[in-house]
């Protein structure tokens, strides 16, 4: 069970079937995360797009939907979990806001390279994932234009998992859960010296 923290469905409790093998972000950690997003990035939720990777049973996706975000893409491989997100979003009248994609996250990122960019990309992979896969995930997100110039990639992981990357700007720890924040890759700027001189020769 988890709770929607704020927005239209504030305090709404969402219960998944007991046989679901899920680990939703705790209410405490989620509340802290959205407080950081609101205060640091000053984004208008109603006008941004969000990519939620390893969406589980929709804790993060539905939180953005409740806060009036109209463009949320939720990627979840488990068919029962993805169906739960779809059904729950429809029940809460957020069906048009949340686009559920049943897919392996790594395959999805590889197939959709440079097609769309988002202000916020969030990922909550399995805690037991190996560090090599974390590094692959970070690379796929940052090197394929998934994060807009003013956006952020937020990766949830065990606090004992230590990540290193030149785009890593901050890590916030909440007990066993940590959120690492990555800035997008800087846009390549064409140097003036690289522009050929087309001045006609007299």
mmCIF file of the C-alpha atoms, coordinates in Angstrom:
data_MODEL
# 
_entry.id   MODEL 
# 
loop_
_atom_site.group_PDB 
_atom_site.id 
_atom_site.type_symbol 
_atom_site.label_atom_id 
_atom_site.label_alt_id 
_atom_site.label_comp_id 
_atom_site.label_asym_id 
_atom_site.label_entity_id 
_atom_site.label_seq_id 
_atom_site.pdbx_PDB_ins_code 
_atom_site.Cartn_x 
_atom_site.Cartn_y 
_atom_site.Cartn_z 
_atom_site.occupancy 
_atom_site.B_iso_or_equiv 
_atom_site.pdbx_formal_charge 
_atom_site.auth_seq_id 
_atom_site.auth_comp_id 
_atom_site.auth_asym_id 
_atom_site.auth_atom_id 
_atom_site.pdbx_PDB_model_num 
ATOM 1   C CA . UNK A 1 1   ? 0.000   0.000   0.000   1.00 0.00 ? 1   UNK A CA 1 
ATOM 2   C CA . UNK A 1 2   ? 1.121   3.542   -0.664  1.00 0.00 ? 2   UNK A CA 1 
ATOM 3   C CA . UNK A 1 3   ? -0.363  7.000   -0.338  1.00 0.00 ? 3   UNK A CA 1 
ATOM 4   C CA . UNK A 1 4   ? -0.618  9.830   -2.848  1.00 0.00 ? 4   UNK A CA 1 
ATOM 5   C CA . UNK A 1 5   ? 1.058   12.736  -1.076  1.00 0.00 ? 5   UNK A CA 1 
ATOM 6   C CA . UNK A 1 6   ? -0.444  15.796  -2.746  1.00 0.00 ? 6   UNK A CA 1 
ATOM 7   C CA . UNK A 1 7   ? -2.627  17.142  -5.505  1.00 0.00 ? 7   UNK A CA 1 
ATOM 8   C CA . UNK A 1 8   ? -6.132  16.184  -6.566  1.00 0.00 ? 8   UNK A CA 1 
ATOM 9   C CA . UNK A 1 9   ? -5.928  12.784  -4.885  1.00 0.00 ? 9   UNK A CA 1 
ATOM 10  C CA . UNK A 1 10  ? -4.042  13.879  -1.773  1.00 0.00 ? 10  UNK A CA 1 
ATOM 11  C CA . UNK A 1 11  ? -4.125  11.231  1.003   1.00 0.00 ? 11  UNK A CA 1 
ATOM 12  C CA . UNK A 1 12  ? -5.616  8.620   -1.346  1.00 0.00 ? 12  UNK A CA 1 
ATOM 13  C CA . UNK A 1 13  ? -4.345  5.162   -0.397  1.00 0.00 ? 13  UNK A CA 1 
ATOM 14  C CA . UNK A 1 14  ? -3.553  2.685   -3.164  1.00 0.00 ? 14  UNK A CA 1 
ATOM 15  C CA . UNK A 1 15  ? -3.555  -1.026  -2.341  1.00 0.00 ? 15  UNK A CA 1 
ATOM 16  C CA . UNK A 1 16  ? -2.106  -3.616  -4.703  1.00 0.00 ? 16  UNK A CA 1 
ATOM 17  C CA . UNK A 1 17  ? -2.994  -7.324  -4.537  1.00 0.00 ? 17  UNK A CA 1 
ATOM 18  C CA . UNK A 1 18  ? -1.060  -9.125  -1.803  1.00 0.00 ? 18  UNK A CA 1 
ATOM 19  C CA . UNK A 1 19  ? 0.649   -11.492 -4.244  1.00 0.00 ? 19  UNK A CA 1 
ATOM 20  C CA . UNK A 1 20  ? 2.380   -8.615  -6.069  1.00 0.00 ? 20  UNK A CA 1 
ATOM 21  C CA . UNK A 1 21  ? 6.143   -8.652  -5.551  1.00 0.00 ? 21  UNK A CA 1 
ATOM 22  C CA . UNK A 1 22  ? 6.714   -4.910  -5.350  1.00 0.00 ? 22  UNK A CA 1 
ATOM 23  C CA . UNK A 1 23  ? 8.639   -2.367  -3.298  1.00 0.00 ? 23  UNK A CA 1 
ATOM 24  C CA . UNK A 1 24  ? 6.904   1.005   -3.676  1.00 0.00 ? 24  UNK A CA 1 
ATOM 25  C CA . UNK A 1 25  ? 8.898   4.063   -2.670  1.00 0.00 ? 25  UNK A CA 1 
ATOM 26  C CA . UNK A 1 26  ? 8.024   4.783   0.950   1.00 0.00 ? 26  UNK A CA 1 
ATOM 27  C CA . UNK A 1 27  ? 5.685   7.679   1.629   1.00 0.00 ? 27  UNK A CA 1 
ATOM 28  C CA . UNK A 1 28  ? 8.415   9.389   3.679   1.00 0.00 ? 28  UNK A CA 1 
ATOM 29  C CA . UNK A 1 29  ? 11.009  9.133   0.898   1.00 0.00 ? 29  UNK A CA 1 
ATOM 30  C CA . UNK A 1 30  ? 8.501   10.100  -1.795  1.00 0.00 ? 30  UNK A CA 1 
ATOM 31  C CA . UNK A 1 31  ? 7.381   13.171  0.131   1.00 0.00 ? 31  UNK A CA 1 
ATOM 32  C CA . UNK A 1 32  ? 11.010  14.234  0.535   1.00 0.00 ? 32  UNK A CA 1 
ATOM 33  C CA . UNK A 1 33  ? 11.694  13.639  -3.159  1.00 0.00 ? 33  UNK A CA 1 
ATOM 34  C CA . UNK A 1 34  ? 8.790   15.764  -4.358  1.00 0.00 ? 34  UNK A CA 1 
ATOM 35  C CA . UNK A 1 35  ? 9.726   18.499  -1.915  1.00 0.00 ? 35  UNK A CA 1 
ATOM 36  C CA . UNK A 1 36  ? 13.179  18.623  -3.556  1.00 0.00 ? 36  UNK A CA 1 
ATOM 37  C CA . UNK A 1 37  ? 11.653  18.642  -7.048  1.00 0.00 ? 37  UNK A CA 1 
ATOM 38  C CA . UNK A 1 38  ? 9.288   21.489  -6.152  1.00 0.00 ? 38  UNK A CA 1 
ATOM 39  C CA . UNK A 1 39  ? 11.833  23.661  -4.340  1.00 0.00 ? 39  UNK A CA 1 
ATOM 40  C CA . UNK A 1 40  ? 14.943  23.075  -6.431  1.00 0.00 ? 40  UNK A CA 1 
ATOM 41  C CA . UNK A 1 41  ? 13.640  22.876  -9.978  1.00 0.00 ? 41  UNK A CA 1 
ATOM 42  C CA . UNK A 1 42  ? 10.594  25.148  -9.796  1.00 0.00 ? 42  UNK A CA 1 
ATOM 43  C CA . UNK A 1 43  ? 8.769   23.223  -12.511 1.00 0.00 ? 43  UNK A CA 1 
ATOM 44  C CA . UNK A 1 44  ? 5.131   23.706  -13.441 1.00 0.00 ? 44  UNK A CA 1 
ATOM 45  C CA . UNK A 1 45  ? 3.783   20.172  -13.141 1.00 0.00 ? 45  UNK A CA 1 
ATOM 46  C CA . UNK A 1 46  ? 0.917   20.926  -15.508 1.00 0.00 ? 46  UNK A CA 1 
ATOM 47  C CA . UNK A 1 47  ? 3.289   21.691  -18.385 1.00 0.00 ? 47  UNK A CA 1 
ATOM 48  C CA . UNK A 1 48  ? 6.095   19.137  -17.998 1.00 0.00 ? 48  UNK A CA 1 
ATOM 49  C CA . UNK A 1 49  ? 6.625   15.627  -19.320 1.00 0.00 ? 49  UNK A CA 1 
ATOM 50  C CA . UNK A 1 50  ? 7.786   12.751  -17.116 1.00 0.00 ? 50  UNK A CA 1 
ATOM 51  C CA . UNK A 1 51  ? 9.342   9.366   -17.886 1.00 0.00 ? 51  UNK A CA 1 
ATOM 52  C CA . UNK A 1 52  ? 8.919   6.860   -15.043 1.00 0.00 ? 52  UNK A CA 1 
ATOM 53  C CA . UNK A 1 53  ? 11.200  3.833   -15.512 1.00 0.00 ? 53  UNK A CA 1 
ATOM 54  C CA . UNK A 1 54  ? 10.672  0.608   -13.530 1.00 0.00 ? 54  UNK A CA 1 
ATOM 55  C CA . UNK A 1 55  ? 7.293   2.086   -12.613 1.00 0.00 ? 55  UNK A CA 1 
ATOM 56  C CA . UNK A 1 56  ? 6.257   -0.842  -10.394 1.00 0.00 ? 56  UNK A CA 1 
ATOM 57  C CA . UNK A 1 57  ? 2.649   -0.287  -9.348  1.00 0.00 ? 57  UNK A CA 1 
ATOM 58  C CA . UNK A 1 58  ? 2.629   3.405   -10.167 1.00 0.00 ? 58  UNK A CA 1 
ATOM 59  C CA . UNK A 1 59  ? 3.541   5.209   -6.963  1.00 0.00 ? 59  UNK A CA 1 
ATOM 60  C CA . UNK A 1 60  ? 5.594   7.882   -8.737  1.00 0.00 ? 60  UNK A CA 1 
ATOM 61  C CA . UNK A 1 61  ? 3.477   8.055   -11.914 1.00 0.00 ? 61  UNK A CA 1 
ATOM 62  C CA . UNK A 1 62  ? 0.218   8.544   -10.018 1.00 0.00 ? 62  UNK A CA 1 
ATOM 63  C CA . UNK A 1 63  ? 1.843   11.145  -7.774  1.00 0.00 ? 63  UNK A CA 1 
ATOM 64  C CA . UNK A 1 64  ? 2.741   13.225  -10.826 1.00 0.00 ? 64  UNK A CA 1 
ATOM 65  C CA . UNK A 1 65  ? -0.736  12.643  -12.257 1.00 0.00 ? 65  UNK A CA 1 
ATOM 66  C CA . UNK A 1 66  ? -2.378  13.808  -9.046  1.00 0.00 ? 66  UNK A CA 1 
ATOM 67  C CA . UNK A 1 67  ? -0.306  16.987  -9.268  1.00 0.00 ? 67  UNK A CA 1 
ATOM 68  C CA . UNK A 1 68  ? -1.865  17.793  -12.681 1.00 0.00 ? 68  UNK A CA 1 
ATOM 69  C CA . UNK A 1 69  ? 0.958   16.471  -14.859 1.00 0.00 ? 69  UNK A CA 1 
ATOM 70  C CA . UNK A 1 70  ? -0.682  15.537  -18.164 1.00 0.00 ? 70  UNK A CA 1 
ATOM 71  C CA . UNK A 1 71  ? 2.242   13.760  -19.855 1.00 0.00 ? 71  UNK A CA 1 
ATOM 72  C CA . UNK A 1 72  ? 3.535   10.798  -17.851 1.00 0.00 ? 72  UNK A CA 1 
ATOM 73  C CA . UNK A 1 73  ? 5.015   7.727   -19.524 1.00 0.00 ? 73  UNK A CA 1 
ATOM 74  C CA . UNK A 1 74  ? 5.270   4.694   -17.229 1.00 0.00 ? 74  UNK A CA 1 
ATOM 75  C CA . UNK A 1 75  ? 7.541   1.838   -18.309 1.00 0.00 ? 75  UNK A CA 1 
ATOM 76  C CA . UNK A 1 76  ? 7.061   -1.454  -16.461 1.00 0.00 ? 76  UNK A CA 1 
ATOM 77  C CA . UNK A 1 77  ? 7.919   -4.963  -17.632 1.00 0.00 ? 77  UNK A CA 1 
ATOM 78  C CA . UNK A 1 78  ? 5.670   -7.013  -15.328 1.00 0.00 ? 78  UNK A CA 1 
ATOM 79  C CA . UNK A 1 79  ? 2.296   -7.413  -17.116 1.00 0.00 ? 79  UNK A CA 1 
ATOM 80  C CA . UNK A 1 80  ? 0.272   -7.530  -13.890 1.00 0.00 ? 80  UNK A CA 1 
ATOM 81  C CA . UNK A 1 81  ? 1.964   -4.424  -12.529 1.00 0.00 ? 81  UNK A CA 1 
ATOM 82  C CA . UNK A 1 82  ? 1.564   -2.450  -15.754 1.00 0.00 ? 82  UNK A CA 1 
ATOM 83  C CA . UNK A 1 83  ? -2.101  -3.490  -15.927 1.00 0.00 ? 83  UNK A CA 1 
ATOM 84  C CA . UNK A 1 84  ? -2.544  -2.322  -12.328 1.00 0.00 ? 84  UNK A CA 1 
ATOM 85  C CA . UNK A 1 85  ? -1.146  1.119   -13.178 1.00 0.00 ? 85  UNK A CA 1 
ATOM 86  C CA . UNK A 1 86  ? -3.429  1.368   -16.203 1.00 0.00 ? 86  UNK A CA 1 
ATOM 87  C CA . UNK A 1 87  ? -6.526  0.319   -14.248 1.00 0.00 ? 87  UNK A CA 1 
ATOM 88  C CA . UNK A 1 88  ? -5.775  2.509   -11.239 1.00 0.00 ? 88  UNK A CA 1 
ATOM 89  C CA . UNK A 1 89  ? -5.081  5.554   -13.422 1.00 0.00 ? 89  UNK A CA 1 
ATOM 90  C CA . UNK A 1 90  ? -8.427  5.013   -15.175 1.00 0.00 ? 90  UNK A CA 1 
ATOM 91  C CA . UNK A 1 91  ? -10.259 4.671   -11.853 1.00 0.00 ? 91  UNK A CA 1 
ATOM 92  C CA . UNK A 1 92  ? -8.747  7.960   -10.667 1.00 0.00 ? 92  UNK A CA 1 
ATOM 93  C CA . UNK A 1 93  ? -9.628  9.686   -13.963 1.00 0.00 ? 93  UNK A CA 1 
ATOM 94  C CA . UNK A 1 94  ? -5.959  9.960   -14.910 1.00 0.00 ? 94  UNK A CA 1 
ATOM 95  C CA . UNK A 1 95  ? -6.147  7.572   -17.855 1.00 0.00 ? 95  UNK A CA 1 
ATOM 96  C CA . UNK A 1 96  ? -5.441  10.294  -20.401 1.00 0.00 ? 96  UNK A CA 1 
ATOM 97  C CA . UNK A 1 97  ? -2.488  11.608  -18.380 1.00 0.00 ? 97  UNK A CA 1 
ATOM 98  C CA . UNK A 1 98  ? -0.560  8.366   -17.858 1.00 0.00 ? 98  UNK A CA 1 
ATOM 99  C CA . UNK A 1 99  ? 0.692   6.347   -20.812 1.00 0.00 ? 99  UNK A CA 1 
ATOM 100 C CA . UNK A 1 100 ? 1.642   2.841   -19.634 1.00 0.00 ? 100 UNK A CA 1 
ATOM 101 C CA . UNK A 1 101 ? 4.256   0.970   -21.679 1.00 0.00 ? 101 UNK A CA 1 
ATOM 102 C CA . UNK A 1 102 ? 4.797   -2.708  -20.853 1.00 0.00 ? 102 UNK A CA 1 
ATOM 103 C CA . UNK A 1 103 ? 8.428   -3.230  -21.732 1.00 0.00 ? 103 UNK A CA 1 
ATOM 104 C CA . UNK A 1 104 ? 11.876  -4.036  -20.432 1.00 0.00 ? 104 UNK A CA 1 
ATOM 105 C CA . UNK A 1 105 ? 13.367  -0.674  -19.500 1.00 0.00 ? 105 UNK A CA 1 
ATOM 106 C CA . UNK A 1 106 ? 16.720  -1.281  -21.206 1.00 0.00 ? 106 UNK A CA 1 
ATOM 107 C CA . UNK A 1 107 ? 15.032  -2.427  -24.427 1.00 0.00 ? 107 UNK A CA 1 
ATOM 108 C CA . UNK A 1 108 ? 12.661  0.540   -24.304 1.00 0.00 ? 108 UNK A CA 1 
ATOM 109 C CA . UNK A 1 109 ? 15.500  3.039   -23.911 1.00 0.00 ? 109 UNK A CA 1 
ATOM 110 C CA . UNK A 1 110 ? 17.437  1.481   -26.779 1.00 0.00 ? 110 UNK A CA 1 
ATOM 111 C CA . UNK A 1 111 ? 14.448  1.398   -29.140 1.00 0.00 ? 111 UNK A CA 1 
ATOM 112 C CA . UNK A 1 112 ? 13.342  4.971   -28.444 1.00 0.00 ? 112 UNK A CA 1 
ATOM 113 C CA . UNK A 1 113 ? 16.677  6.789   -28.582 1.00 0.00 ? 113 UNK A CA 1 
ATOM 114 C CA . UNK A 1 114 ? 16.371  10.548  -29.218 1.00 0.00 ? 114 UNK A CA 1 
ATOM 115 C CA . UNK A 1 115 ? 12.626  10.360  -29.959 1.00 0.00 ? 115 UNK A CA 1 
ATOM 116 C CA . UNK A 1 116 ? 11.429  12.400  -27.013 1.00 0.00 ? 116 UNK A CA 1 
ATOM 117 C CA . UNK A 1 117 ? 12.937  14.409  -24.164 1.00 0.00 ? 117 UNK A CA 1 
ATOM 118 C CA . UNK A 1 118 ? 11.501  14.924  -20.680 1.00 0.00 ? 118 UNK A CA 1 
ATOM 119 C CA . UNK A 1 119 ? 11.867  17.476  -17.921 1.00 0.00 ? 119 UNK A CA 1 
ATOM 120 C CA . UNK A 1 120 ? 11.995  14.651  -15.384 1.00 0.00 ? 120 UNK A CA 1 
ATOM 121 C CA . UNK A 1 121 ? 13.181  11.073  -15.796 1.00 0.00 ? 121 UNK A CA 1 
ATOM 122 C CA . UNK A 1 122 ? 12.783  8.871   -12.719 1.00 0.00 ? 122 UNK A CA 1 
ATOM 123 C CA . UNK A 1 123 ? 14.068  5.321   -12.344 1.00 0.00 ? 123 UNK A CA 1 
ATOM 124 C CA . UNK A 1 124 ? 13.566  2.851   -9.499  1.00 0.00 ? 124 UNK A CA 1 
ATOM 125 C CA . UNK A 1 125 ? 15.310  -0.357  -10.625 1.00 0.00 ? 125 UNK A CA 1 
ATOM 126 C CA . UNK A 1 126 ? 15.472  -3.503  -8.487  1.00 0.00 ? 126 UNK A CA 1 
ATOM 127 C CA . UNK A 1 127 ? 17.671  -2.928  -5.447  1.00 0.00 ? 127 UNK A CA 1 
ATOM 128 C CA . UNK A 1 128 ? 19.731  -6.025  -6.255  1.00 0.00 ? 128 UNK A CA 1 
ATOM 129 C CA . UNK A 1 129 ? 20.728  -4.733  -9.684  1.00 0.00 ? 129 UNK A CA 1 
ATOM 130 C CA . UNK A 1 130 ? 24.476  -4.877  -10.315 1.00 0.00 ? 130 UNK A CA 1 
ATOM 131 C CA . UNK A 1 131 ? 26.510  -1.687  -10.518 1.00 0.00 ? 131 UNK A CA 1 
ATOM 132 C CA . UNK A 1 132 ? 27.330  -2.385  -14.185 1.00 0.00 ? 132 UNK A CA 1 
ATOM 133 C CA . UNK A 1 133 ? 23.615  -2.262  -15.002 1.00 0.00 ? 133 UNK A CA 1 
ATOM 134 C CA . UNK A 1 134 ? 23.231  0.988   -13.047 1.00 0.00 ? 134 UNK A CA 1 
ATOM 135 C CA . UNK A 1 135 ? 26.011  2.483   -15.159 1.00 0.00 ? 135 UNK A CA 1 
ATOM 136 C CA . UNK A 1 136 ? 24.368  1.209   -18.355 1.00 0.00 ? 136 UNK A CA 1 
ATOM 137 C CA . UNK A 1 137 ? 21.042  2.737   -17.301 1.00 0.00 ? 137 UNK A CA 1 
ATOM 138 C CA . UNK A 1 138 ? 22.630  6.115   -16.555 1.00 0.00 ? 138 UNK A CA 1 
ATOM 139 C CA . UNK A 1 139 ? 24.428  6.065   -19.902 1.00 0.00 ? 139 UNK A CA 1 
ATOM 140 C CA . UNK A 1 140 ? 21.291  5.171   -21.870 1.00 0.00 ? 140 UNK A CA 1 
ATOM 141 C CA . UNK A 1 141 ? 19.278  7.969   -20.272 1.00 0.00 ? 141 UNK A CA 1 
ATOM 142 C CA . UNK A 1 142 ? 21.889  10.726  -20.463 1.00 0.00 ? 142 UNK A CA 1 
ATOM 143 C CA . UNK A 1 143 ? 23.458  9.914   -23.835 1.00 0.00 ? 143 UNK A CA 1 
ATOM 144 C CA . UNK A 1 144 ? 20.234  9.571   -25.808 1.00 0.00 ? 144 UNK A CA 1 
ATOM 145 C CA . UNK A 1 145 ? 18.563  12.916  -25.236 1.00 0.00 ? 145 UNK A CA 1 
ATOM 146 C CA . UNK A 1 146 ? 15.956  11.669  -22.756 1.00 0.00 ? 146 UNK A CA 1 
ATOM 147 C CA . UNK A 1 147 ? 16.551  14.591  -20.388 1.00 0.00 ? 147 UNK A CA 1 
ATOM 148 C CA . UNK A 1 148 ? 15.789  18.136  -21.520 1.00 0.00 ? 148 UNK A CA 1 
ATOM 149 C CA . UNK A 1 149 ? 18.337  20.904  -21.054 1.00 0.00 ? 149 UNK A CA 1 
ATOM 150 C CA . UNK A 1 150 ? 16.541  22.187  -17.946 1.00 0.00 ? 150 UNK A CA 1 
ATOM 151 C CA . UNK A 1 151 ? 15.625  18.709  -16.725 1.00 0.00 ? 151 UNK A CA 1 
ATOM 152 C CA . UNK A 1 152 ? 16.892  16.116  -14.275 1.00 0.00 ? 152 UNK A CA 1 
ATOM 153 C CA . UNK A 1 153 ? 17.380  12.362  -14.068 1.00 0.00 ? 153 UNK A CA 1 
ATOM 154 C CA . UNK A 1 154 ? 16.559  10.951  -10.621 1.00 0.00 ? 154 UNK A CA 1 
ATOM 155 C CA . UNK A 1 155 ? 17.750  7.445   -9.777  1.00 0.00 ? 155 UNK A CA 1 
ATOM 156 C CA . UNK A 1 156 ? 16.506  5.615   -6.693  1.00 0.00 ? 156 UNK A CA 1 
ATOM 157 C CA . UNK A 1 157 ? 18.821  3.002   -5.187  1.00 0.00 ? 157 UNK A CA 1 
ATOM 158 C CA . UNK A 1 158 ? 19.977  1.367   -1.979  1.00 0.00 ? 158 UNK A CA 1 
ATOM 159 C CA . UNK A 1 159 ? 21.949  3.773   0.169   1.00 0.00 ? 159 UNK A CA 1 
ATOM 160 C CA . UNK A 1 160 ? 24.857  1.328   0.272   1.00 0.00 ? 160 UNK A CA 1 
ATOM 161 C CA . UNK A 1 161 ? 25.108  1.480   -3.536  1.00 0.00 ? 161 UNK A CA 1 
ATOM 162 C CA . UNK A 1 162 ? 27.614  4.200   -4.355  1.00 0.00 ? 162 UNK A CA 1 
ATOM 163 C CA . UNK A 1 163 ? 27.311  5.748   -7.800  1.00 0.00 ? 163 UNK A CA 1 
ATOM 164 C CA . UNK A 1 164 ? 29.962  7.798   -9.576  1.00 0.00 ? 164 UNK A CA 1 
ATOM 165 C CA . UNK A 1 165 ? 29.377  9.847   -12.714 1.00 0.00 ? 165 UNK A CA 1 
ATOM 166 C CA . UNK A 1 166 ? 30.471  13.301  -13.911 1.00 0.00 ? 166 UNK A CA 1 
ATOM 167 C CA . UNK A 1 167 ? 26.803  14.361  -14.224 1.00 0.00 ? 167 UNK A CA 1 
ATOM 168 C CA . UNK A 1 168 ? 25.967  13.362  -10.638 1.00 0.00 ? 168 UNK A CA 1 
ATOM 169 C CA . UNK A 1 169 ? 25.101  16.557  -8.761  1.00 0.00 ? 169 UNK A CA 1 
ATOM 170 C CA . UNK A 1 170 ? 23.659  15.325  -5.469  1.00 0.00 ? 170 UNK A CA 1 
ATOM 171 C CA . UNK A 1 171 ? 22.587  12.235  -3.520  1.00 0.00 ? 171 UNK A CA 1 
ATOM 172 C CA . UNK A 1 172 ? 20.003  12.380  -0.752  1.00 0.00 ? 172 UNK A CA 1 
ATOM 173 C CA . UNK A 1 173 ? 19.724  9.527   1.747   1.00 0.00 ? 173 UNK A CA 1 
ATOM 174 C CA . UNK A 1 174 ? 16.514  8.512   3.515   1.00 0.00 ? 174 UNK A CA 1 
ATOM 175 C CA . UNK A 1 175 ? 17.353  5.430   5.540   1.00 0.00 ? 175 UNK A CA 1 
ATOM 176 C CA . UNK A 1 176 ? 17.988  2.510   3.211   1.00 0.00 ? 176 UNK A CA 1 
ATOM 177 C CA . UNK A 1 177 ? 16.779  4.514   0.200   1.00 0.00 ? 177 UNK A CA 1 
ATOM 178 C CA . UNK A 1 178 ? 18.775  7.167   -1.643  1.00 0.00 ? 178 UNK A CA 1 
ATOM 179 C CA . UNK A 1 179 ? 17.975  9.413   -4.595  1.00 0.00 ? 179 UNK A CA 1 
ATOM 180 C CA . UNK A 1 180 ? 20.812  10.447  -6.897  1.00 0.00 ? 180 UNK A CA 1 
ATOM 181 C CA . UNK A 1 181 ? 20.315  13.478  -9.140  1.00 0.00 ? 181 UNK A CA 1 
ATOM 182 C CA . UNK A 1 182 ? 21.978  13.748  -12.548 1.00 0.00 ? 182 UNK A CA 1 
ATOM 183 C CA . UNK A 1 183 ? 22.132  16.808  -14.761 1.00 0.00 ? 183 UNK A CA 1 
ATOM 184 C CA . UNK A 1 184 ? 21.661  16.349  -18.527 1.00 0.00 ? 184 UNK A CA 1 
ATOM 185 C CA . UNK A 1 185 ? 24.638  16.265  -20.845 1.00 0.00 ? 185 UNK A CA 1 
ATOM 186 C CA . UNK A 1 186 ? 25.710  19.716  -21.933 1.00 0.00 ? 186 UNK A CA 1 
ATOM 187 C CA . UNK A 1 187 ? 24.749  20.690  -25.457 1.00 0.00 ? 187 UNK A CA 1 
ATOM 188 C CA . UNK A 1 188 ? 27.656  20.836  -27.833 1.00 0.00 ? 188 UNK A CA 1 
ATOM 189 C CA . UNK A 1 189 ? 28.258  24.436  -28.891 1.00 0.00 ? 189 UNK A CA 1 
ATOM 190 C CA . UNK A 1 190 ? 29.849  25.146  -32.243 1.00 0.00 ? 190 UNK A CA 1 
ATOM 191 C CA . UNK A 1 191 ? 32.890  27.321  -31.709 1.00 0.00 ? 191 UNK A CA 1 
ATOM 192 C CA . UNK A 1 192 ? 33.093  30.427  -33.865 1.00 0.00 ? 192 UNK A CA 1 
ATOM 193 C CA . UNK A 1 193 ? 36.534  29.280  -34.932 1.00 0.00 ? 193 UNK A CA 1 
ATOM 194 C CA . UNK A 1 194 ? 34.942  26.156  -36.381 1.00 0.00 ? 194 UNK A CA 1 
ATOM 195 C CA . UNK A 1 195 ? 32.786  28.116  -38.832 1.00 0.00 ? 195 UNK A CA 1 
ATOM 196 C CA . UNK A 1 196 ? 34.467  28.292  -42.234 1.00 0.00 ? 196 UNK A CA 1 
ATOM 197 C CA . UNK A 1 197 ? 35.353  31.752  -43.471 1.00 0.00 ? 197 UNK A CA 1 
ATOM 198 C CA . UNK A 1 198 ? 33.175  32.403  -46.499 1.00 0.00 ? 198 UNK A CA 1 
ATOM 199 C CA . UNK A 1 199 ? 34.366  35.963  -47.088 1.00 0.00 ? 199 UNK A CA 1 
ATOM 200 C CA . UNK A 1 200 ? 34.910  36.333  -50.849 1.00 0.00 ? 200 UNK A CA 1 
ATOM 201 C CA . UNK A 1 201 ? 38.446  36.867  -51.998 1.00 0.00 ? 201 UNK A CA 1 
ATOM 202 C CA . UNK A 1 202 ? 38.862  40.219  -53.794 1.00 0.00 ? 202 UNK A CA 1 
# 
